[in-house]
Amino acid sequence: MNKKFFMDYLPEDLLKMGIEPKFRTKQLYNWIYRKYEEDFEKMNNLPKNLRKKLKEEFVINPFELINKEISNDATEKFLFKLNDNHTVETVLIKMKDERIENGKKKEAKWTVCVSTQVGCKVGCAFCLTAKGGFVRNLSPAEIVAQVWFMKKEKNFDENKALNIVYMGMGEPLDNYDNIVKAIKIIENQDGLNISPRRQTLSTSGIAPKIKKLGKENLGINLAISLHAVDDKLREELIPLNKAYNIQSVIDAIKEFPIDKRKKVMFEYLVIKNKNDDISAAKKLVKLLNSIPSKVNLIYFNPYPGSPYERPDEETMKKFQKYLLDKGITCTIRESKGMDISAACGQLREKEIGKRDEK
């Protein structure tokens, strides 16, 4: 396909490509990101010759929805086919229902879990995405469009702010340039206008790139997929730890600029009889000393063929209580979408399985 993806470009890029004057790029951003329009011909405040040029040169939507599952808890999982026929997942999670607080009506809160790669290089032992290996990076457009699609799909008001977590398929920092550009496009005030403070990048711990990202000073939140408190277990779970051990990751985090109102999120996937006892909790407290931290305990989501098991609720609560008693903010992530393909990569594996059967 010779056409370019519109969502790959910031307004300044479009100006350099001859789409001018500046107010035209603002109009385009408004049509696409705020009115969710996919047809250049319907952008009636643009000159006809510009609409013709845009139609000849650009594609707005870089993928096609091929499967969707909806959980009883309103979690929605989407599988998209990209232009080269590879597939990628996105998850939309309803965090809070519409409600009344202090006599005022509050909108429902939603989080989009965004993928950054087809497959993944990291090869985490507990992750289904790793099963298919690494295929390729997603372009900025393919990252941005996941958020755009959710707003369009749910017909959200153009000013509706979603929370974004880059913790779907792939390692975001392995796709460094594209993820940085996507963050900038998503925050653009003429477009999706989602503040960096609502965007969280989750990494398995590529220490040099954590430092590099910190120097960008994008204003985003940082989450670390920690999952273990000693290098031996972490190397079993996350092979990347052989290159960047726990201490190197902690050192990189200490250099990362954190908003004073925020904390670094440490994701800790709790696996039965692996990392769920109080001795692990004690080591975790020591490790996070001097870092403004929030620990998110996550139940391991079992999937067919996995050697790991889900911990019981009592064990999770004991672990949480220990951290809370030591002054560390700690939550237990409520499992979402357990009645659908909950594990990351599971819906994609189903689709690949169907193809193999044909």
Kinemage of the C-alpha trace (Angstrom):
@kinemage 1
@onewidth
@group {chain A} dominant
@subgroup {mainchain}
@vectorlist {calphas} color= white
{ca met a 1} P 0.000 0.000 0.000
{ca asn a 2} L 1.520 3.305 -1.130
{ca lys a 3} L -0.678 5.594 0.931
{ca lys a 4} L 0.581 7.008 4.220
{ca phe a 5} L -1.210 6.710 7.556
{ca phe a 6} L -2.452 10.144 8.631
{ca met a 7} L -2.080 9.312 12.323
{ca asp a 8} L 1.686 8.927 11.908
{ca tyr a 9} L 2.062 12.698 11.770
{ca leu a 10} L 2.124 15.664 14.125
{ca pro a 11} L 0.760 18.998 12.830
{ca glu a 12} L 4.300 20.260 12.205
{ca asp a 13} L 4.986 17.177 10.063
{ca leu a 14} L 1.900 17.877 7.968
{ca leu a 15} L 3.005 21.480 7.416
{ca lys a 16} L 6.355 20.243 6.113
{ca met a 17} L 4.457 17.915 3.766
{ca gly a 18} L 2.690 20.887 2.179
{ca ile a 19} L -0.606 20.777 4.063
{ca glu a 20} L -0.871 24.453 4.897
{ca pro a 21} L -1.577 27.059 6.200
{ca lys a 22} L -1.394 26.044 9.861
{ca phe a 23} L -5.131 26.355 10.504
{ca arg a 24} L -5.740 23.593 7.925
{ca thr a 25} L -3.822 21.078 10.029
{ca lys a 26} L -5.911 22.148 13.031
{ca gln a 27} L -9.096 21.583 11.012
{ca leu a 28} L -7.871 18.152 9.959
{ca tyr a 29} L -6.972 17.162 13.498
{ca asn a 30} L -10.408 18.273 14.652
{ca trp a 31} L -12.239 16.289 11.986
{ca ile a 32} L -10.298 13.093 12.614
{ca tyr a 33} L -9.574 13.094 16.341
{ca arg a 34} L -12.576 15.006 17.691
{ca lys a 35} L -15.341 14.196 15.206
{ca tyr a 36} L -13.957 10.707 14.435
{ca glu a 37} L -14.390 11.272 10.702
{ca glu a 38} L -12.777 8.729 8.356
{ca asp a 39} L -13.781 10.205 5.006
{ca phe a 40} L -11.828 13.210 3.725
{ca glu a 41} L -14.687 14.006 1.324
{ca lys a 42} L -16.979 14.806 4.267
{ca met a 43} L -14.608 17.424 5.683
{ca asn a 44} L -16.624 20.209 4.086
{ca asn a 45} L -14.656 23.192 5.431
{ca leu a 46} L -11.578 22.026 3.507
{ca pro a 47} L -11.021 23.079 -0.133
{ca lys a 48} L -11.935 20.427 -2.704
{ca asn a 49} L -8.414 20.258 -4.097
{ca leu a 50} L -7.011 19.616 -0.599
{ca arg a 51} L -9.587 16.901 0.056
{ca lys a 52} L -8.597 15.263 -3.230
{ca lys a 53} L -4.890 15.440 -2.316
{ca leu a 54} L -5.543 13.970 1.145
{ca lys a 55} L -7.639 11.142 -0.262
{ca glu a 56} L -4.912 10.280 -2.765
{ca glu a 57} L -2.086 10.360 -0.220
{ca phe a 58} L -3.462 9.255 3.150
{ca val a 59} L -5.425 6.551 4.944
{ca ile a 60} L -7.047 7.537 8.244
{ca asn a 61} L -7.828 4.200 9.900
{ca pro a 62} L -4.766 1.891 9.781
{ca phe a 63} L -6.553 -1.310 10.789
{ca glu a 64} L -9.749 -3.356 10.684
{ca leu a 65} L -11.669 -4.788 13.630
{ca ile a 66} L -11.954 -8.563 13.196
{ca asn a 67} L -13.019 -9.767 16.651
{ca lys a 68} L -14.436 -8.378 19.846
{ca glu a 69} L -15.288 -9.945 23.196
{ca ile a 70} L -17.284 -8.288 25.975
{ca ser a 71} L -17.032 -9.423 29.582
{ca asn a 72} L -19.813 -9.449 32.158
{ca asp a 73} L -17.888 -6.684 33.959
{ca ala a 74} L -18.024 -4.460 30.804
{ca thr a 75} L -14.367 -5.066 29.865
{ca glu a 76} L -14.081 -5.127 26.064
{ca lys a 77} L -11.273 -6.797 24.162
{ca phe a 78} L -10.643 -5.976 20.505
{ca leu a 79} L -8.560 -7.748 17.887
{ca phe a 80} L -7.430 -5.637 14.946
{ca lys a 81} L -6.038 -6.756 11.603
{ca leu a 82} L -3.245 -4.517 10.350
{ca asn a 83} L -2.563 -3.738 6.693
{ca asp a 84} L -0.023 -6.593 6.480
{ca asn a 85} L -2.575 -9.066 7.974
{ca his a 86} L -0.850 -9.329 11.344
{ca thr a 87} L -3.097 -8.848 14.366
{ca val a 88} L -2.904 -6.853 17.577
{ca glu a 89} L -5.089 -6.509 20.676
{ca thr a 90} L -6.503 -3.545 22.594
{ca val a 91} L -8.525 -3.666 25.813
{ca leu a 92} L -11.067 -1.130 27.069
{ca ile a 93} L -11.665 -1.386 30.812
{ca lys a 94} L -14.484 0.278 32.698
{ca met a 95} L -12.896 1.348 35.974
{ca lys a 96} L -15.893 3.111 37.525
{ca asp a 97} L -19.571 3.347 36.595
{ca glu a 98} L -21.396 6.629 36.193
{ca arg a 99} L -22.184 7.807 39.713
{ca ile a 100} L -23.132 10.651 42.055
{ca glu a 101} L -20.332 12.054 44.248
{ca asn a 102} L -20.953 14.934 46.671
{ca gly a 103} L -24.223 15.618 44.941
{ca lys a 104} L -22.606 15.877 41.482
{ca lys a 105} L -22.969 13.511 38.576
{ca lys a 106} L -19.660 11.880 37.631
{ca glu a 107} L -19.004 10.190 34.303
{ca ala a 108} L -17.874 6.593 34.040
{ca lys a 109} L -14.090 6.157 34.061
{ca trp a 110} L -12.406 4.157 31.320
{ca thr a 111} L -8.863 2.917 30.726
{ca val a 112} L -7.455 1.809 27.371
{ca cys a 113} L -4.735 -0.839 27.438
{ca val a 114} L -2.687 -0.176 24.301
{ca ser a 115} L -0.333 -2.499 22.420
{ca thr a 116} L 2.946 -1.216 20.965
{ca gln a 117} L 4.255 -4.242 19.046
{ca val a 118} L 3.056 -7.310 17.187
{ca gly a 119} L 4.482 -9.931 19.515
{ca cys a 120} L 7.358 -9.131 21.859
{ca lys a 121} L 11.123 -9.670 22.133
{ca val a 122} L 11.281 -9.844 25.925
{ca gly a 123} L 9.951 -13.394 26.244
{ca cys a 124} L 8.446 -13.266 29.742
{ca ala a 125} L 7.736 -16.796 30.956
{ca phe a 126} L 4.226 -15.955 32.178
{ca cys a 127} L 3.107 -14.024 29.077
{ca leu a 128} L 1.115 -15.526 26.229
{ca thr a 129} L 2.213 -12.775 23.819
{ca ala a 130} L 5.758 -14.163 24.022
{ca lys a 131} L 4.606 -17.490 22.596
{ca gly a 132} L 4.501 -16.134 19.040
{ca gly a 133} L 7.815 -14.280 19.324
{ca phe a 134} L 8.468 -10.807 17.958
{ca val a 135} L 7.026 -9.834 14.573
{ca arg a 136} L 7.371 -6.062 14.242
{ca asn a 137} L 6.932 -2.668 15.880
{ca leu a 138} L 3.683 -0.779 15.543
{ca ser a 139} L 3.869 2.604 13.820
{ca pro a 140} L 2.762 5.746 15.699
{ca ala a 141} L -0.505 5.584 13.731
{ca glu a 142} L -1.171 1.998 14.803
{ca ile a 143} L -0.629 3.004 18.440
{ca val a 144} L -2.635 6.243 18.312
{ca ala a 145} L -5.516 4.647 16.403
{ca gln a 146} L -6.176 2.195 19.241
{ca val a 147} L -7.146 5.122 21.481
{ca trp a 148} L -8.982 6.936 18.671
{ca phe a 149} L -10.962 3.783 17.844
{ca met a 150} L -12.142 3.362 21.447
{ca lys a 151} L -13.478 6.909 21.579
{ca lys a 152} L -15.171 6.446 18.214
{ca glu a 153} L -16.542 2.988 19.090
{ca lys a 154} L -18.127 4.198 22.340
{ca asn a 155} L -19.175 7.526 20.795
{ca phe a 156} L -17.488 9.363 23.643
{ca asp a 157} L -17.724 13.136 23.739
{ca glu a 158} L -14.725 14.741 22.048
{ca asn a 159} L -13.581 16.138 25.405
{ca lys a 160} L -13.885 12.814 27.215
{ca ala a 161} L -10.504 11.992 28.724
{ca leu a 162} L -9.507 8.357 28.928
{ca asn a 163} L -6.660 6.877 30.924
{ca ile a 164} L -4.094 5.193 28.709
{ca val a 165} L -1.731 2.431 29.745
{ca tyr a 166} L 0.911 1.217 27.310
{ca met a 167} L 0.986 -2.298 28.690
{ca gly a 168} L -0.715 -4.398 26.044
{ca met a 169} L 1.216 -6.570 23.602
{ca gly a 170} L 4.904 -5.675 23.298
{ca glu a 171} L 7.591 -3.778 25.185
{ca pro a 172} L 7.026 -0.023 24.607
{ca leu a 173} L 10.680 0.939 25.100
{ca asp a 174} L 11.724 -1.546 22.402
{ca asn a 175} L 9.692 0.690 20.061
{ca tyr a 176} L 11.108 3.883 21.512
{ca asp a 177} L 10.799 6.476 18.732
{ca asn a 178} L 7.299 5.423 17.715
{ca ile a 179} L 5.917 5.370 21.265
{ca val a 180} L 7.348 8.823 22.020
{ca lys a 181} L 5.769 10.220 18.860
{ca ala a 182} L 2.440 8.524 19.617
{ca ile a 183} L 2.387 10.089 23.098
{ca lys a 184} L 2.926 13.533 21.547
{ca ile a 185} L 0.172 12.992 18.966
{ca ile a 186} L -2.290 11.762 21.594
{ca glu a 187} L -1.662 14.765 23.851
{ca asn a 188} L -2.026 17.343 21.055
{ca gln a 189} L -4.689 19.848 22.113
{ca asp a 190} L -6.304 20.005 18.669
{ca gly a 191} L -6.640 16.233 18.569
{ca leu a 192} L -7.374 13.619 21.233
{ca asn a 193} L -6.074 16.090 23.834
{ca ile a 194} L -5.280 13.464 26.474
{ca ser a 195} L -2.841 14.839 29.018
{ca pro a 196} L 0.470 13.007 29.572
{ca arg a 197} L -0.594 12.795 33.228
{ca arg a 198} L -3.260 10.329 32.049
{ca gln a 199} L -0.753 8.254 30.088
{ca thr a 200} L 1.278 5.506 31.751
{ca leu a 201} L 4.099 3.625 30.075
{ca ser a 202} L 4.782 0.168 31.437
{ca thr a 203} L 8.184 -1.401 30.841
{ca ser a 204} L 9.817 -4.674 31.777
{ca gly a 205} L 12.932 -2.688 32.641
{ca ile a 206} L 15.233 -1.571 29.810
{ca ala a 207} L 17.338 0.578 32.120
{ca pro a 208} L 19.151 2.796 29.522
{ca lys a 209} L 15.878 3.625 27.779
{ca ile a 210} L 14.166 4.456 31.072
{ca lys a 211} L 16.918 7.057 31.549
{ca lys a 212} L 16.506 8.270 27.943
{ca leu a 213} L 12.736 8.562 28.366
{ca gly a 214} L 13.239 10.533 31.554
{ca lys a 215} L 15.341 13.085 29.652
{ca glu a 216} L 12.443 13.577 27.180
{ca asn a 217} L 10.475 14.940 30.158
{ca leu a 218} L 7.153 14.093 28.512
{ca gly a 219} L 5.216 14.285 31.780
{ca ile a 220} L 3.925 10.720 31.546
{ca asn a 221} L 3.681 8.201 34.363
{ca leu a 222} L 6.046 5.252 34.666
{ca ala a 223} L 5.138 1.686 35.568
{ca ile a 224} L 7.657 -1.098 36.063
{ca ser a 225} L 6.844 -4.755 35.539
{ca leu a 226} L 8.878 -5.969 38.509
{ca his a 227} L 7.276 -9.315 39.433
{ca ala a 228} L 10.207 -10.543 41.546
{ca val a 229} L 12.498 -9.251 44.271
{ca asp a 230} L 15.628 -11.262 43.503
{ca asp a 231} L 17.519 -11.604 40.232
{ca lys a 232} L 17.322 -15.399 40.089
{ca leu a 233} L 13.518 -15.519 39.994
{ca arg a 234} L 13.257 -12.410 37.835
{ca glu a 235} L 15.567 -13.985 35.246
{ca glu a 236} L 13.267 -17.007 35.157
{ca leu a 237} L 10.208 -14.808 34.678
{ca ile a 238} L 11.790 -12.021 32.599
{ca pro a 239} L 14.928 -13.065 30.642
{ca leu a 240} L 15.683 -9.381 30.017
{ca asn a 241} L 16.813 -9.244 33.658
{ca lys a 242} L 20.093 -10.906 32.591
{ca ala a 243} L 20.951 -7.718 30.700
{ca tyr a 244} L 19.355 -5.220 33.095
{ca asn a 245} L 19.155 -6.580 36.605
{ca ile a 246} L 16.885 -5.274 39.336
{ca gln a 247} L 19.421 -2.815 40.745
{ca ser a 248} L 20.103 -1.238 37.337
{ca val a 249} L 16.367 -0.720 36.856
{ca ile a 250} L 15.998 0.822 40.333
{ca asp a 251} L 18.937 3.165 39.618
{ca ala a 252} L 17.325 4.279 36.333
{ca ile a 253} L 13.999 4.927 38.061
{ca lys a 254} L 15.677 7.199 40.596
{ca glu a 255} L 16.690 9.484 37.720
{ca phe a 256} L 13.193 9.569 36.186
{ca pro a 257} L 11.318 12.879 36.699
{ca ile a 258} L 8.184 12.131 38.708
{ca asp a 259} L 5.344 14.606 39.165
{ca lys a 260} L 5.202 15.420 42.886
{ca arg a 261} L 1.555 14.322 42.919
{ca lys a 262} L 2.433 10.956 41.389
{ca lys a 263} L 4.318 7.782 42.277
{ca val a 264} L 6.148 5.158 40.263
{ca met a 265} L 3.878 2.177 39.767
{ca phe a 266} L 5.452 -1.209 40.397
{ca glu a 267} L 3.459 -4.037 38.879
{ca tyr a 268} L 3.910 -7.250 40.789
{ca leu a 269} L 2.343 -10.302 39.185
{ca val a 270} L 1.639 -12.681 42.031
{ca ile a 271} L 2.204 -16.344 41.157
{ca lys a 272} L 1.288 -19.125 43.552
{ca asn a 273} L 4.299 -20.542 45.445
{ca lys a 274} L 6.717 -18.407 43.396
{ca asn a 275} L 6.704 -14.869 44.754
{ca asp a 276} L 3.699 -14.687 47.078
{ca asp a 277} L 5.105 -15.152 50.578
{ca ile a 278} L 5.900 -12.585 53.275
{ca ser a 279} L 9.676 -12.971 52.820
{ca ala a 280} L 9.200 -11.634 49.263
{ca ala a 281} L 7.103 -8.773 50.647
{ca lys a 282} L 9.917 -7.868 53.064
{ca lys a 283} L 12.477 -7.773 50.242
{ca leu a 284} L 10.118 -5.624 48.188
{ca val a 285} L 9.819 -3.038 50.964
{ca lys a 286} L 13.609 -2.833 51.219
{ca leu a 287} L 14.002 -2.553 47.451
{ca leu a 288} L 11.584 0.370 47.129
{ca asn a 289} L 13.077 2.368 49.964
{ca ser a 290} L 13.460 6.065 48.974
{ca ile a 291} L 11.317 5.740 45.794
{ca pro a 292} L 7.804 7.296 45.824
{ca ser a 293} L 6.076 4.012 45.042
{ca lys a 294} L 2.734 2.424 44.517
{ca val a 295} L 2.616 -1.362 44.250
{ca asn a 296} L -0.089 -2.970 42.176
{ca leu a 297} L -0.515 -6.637 43.041
{ca ile a 298} L -1.870 -8.565 40.068
{ca tyr a 299} L -3.399 -12.024 40.105
{ca phe a 300} L -1.734 -14.259 37.539
{ca asn a 301} L -4.318 -14.986 34.822
{ca pro a 302} L -4.013 -18.702 33.952
{ca tyr a 303} L -4.084 -19.727 30.303
{ca pro a 304} L -3.865 -23.160 28.638
{ca gly a 305} L -0.377 -24.646 28.890
{ca ser a 306} L 0.967 -22.238 31.499
{ca pro a 307} L 3.099 -23.819 34.284
{ca tyr a 308} L 2.070 -21.069 36.720
{ca glu a 309} L -0.980 -20.873 38.988
{ca arg a 310} L -3.201 -18.133 40.363
{ca pro a 311} L -2.660 -17.315 44.067
{ca asp a 312} L -5.542 -17.448 46.531
{ca glu a 313} L -7.233 -14.320 47.862
{ca glu a 314} L -6.025 -14.784 51.459
{ca thr a 315} L -2.364 -14.850 50.363
{ca met a 316} L -2.843 -11.695 48.271
{ca lys a 317} L -4.411 -9.842 51.192
{ca lys a 318} L -1.613 -10.844 53.582
{ca phe a 319} L 0.980 -9.597 51.090
{ca gln a 320} L -0.916 -6.329 50.648
{ca lys a 321} L -1.325 -5.803 54.402
{ca tyr a 322} L 2.405 -6.209 54.996
{ca leu a 323} L 3.217 -3.500 52.448
{ca leu a 324} L 0.508 -1.163 53.758
{ca asp a 325} L 1.760 -1.616 57.323
{ca lys a 326} L 5.219 -0.560 56.118
{ca gly a 327} L 3.829 2.640 54.585
{ca ile a 328} L 3.807 1.575 50.929
{ca thr a 329} L 0.681 2.329 48.926
{ca cys a 330} L -0.522 -1.042 47.681
{ca thr a 331} L -3.593 -2.112 45.756
{ca ile a 332} L -4.794 -5.449 44.476
{ca arg a 333} L -5.791 -5.088 40.870
{ca glu a 334} L -9.289 -6.366 40.417
{ca ser a 335} L -9.222 -9.033 37.741
{ca lys a 336} L -11.146 -7.886 34.700
{ca gly a 337} L -12.508 -9.876 31.793
{ca met a 338} L -12.022 -13.273 33.395
{ca asp a 339} L -14.947 -14.690 31.405
{ca ile a 340} L -13.343 -13.678 28.093
{ca ser a 341} L -9.783 -13.975 26.702
{ca ala a 342} L -8.302 -12.165 29.680
{ca ala a 343} L -4.598 -12.910 29.335
{ca cys a 344} L -2.684 -10.548 27.063
{ca gly a 345} L -2.303 -12.171 23.645
{ca gln a 346} L -5.033 -14.751 24.226
{ca leu a 347} L -7.512 -13.367 21.692
{ca arg a 348} L -4.735 -13.156 19.096
{ca glu a 349} L -3.733 -16.778 19.784
{ca lys a 350} L -7.352 -17.849 19.249
{ca glu a 351} L -7.386 -16.143 15.854
{ca ile a 352} L -4.056 -17.722 14.837
{ca gly a 353} L -5.420 -21.100 15.953
{ca lys a 354} L -8.467 -20.680 13.706
{ca arg a 355} L -6.228 -19.917 10.721
{ca asp a 356} L -4.068 -22.959 11.406
{ca glu a 357} L -7.144 -25.193 11.443
{ca lys a 358} L -8.184 -24.086 7.948
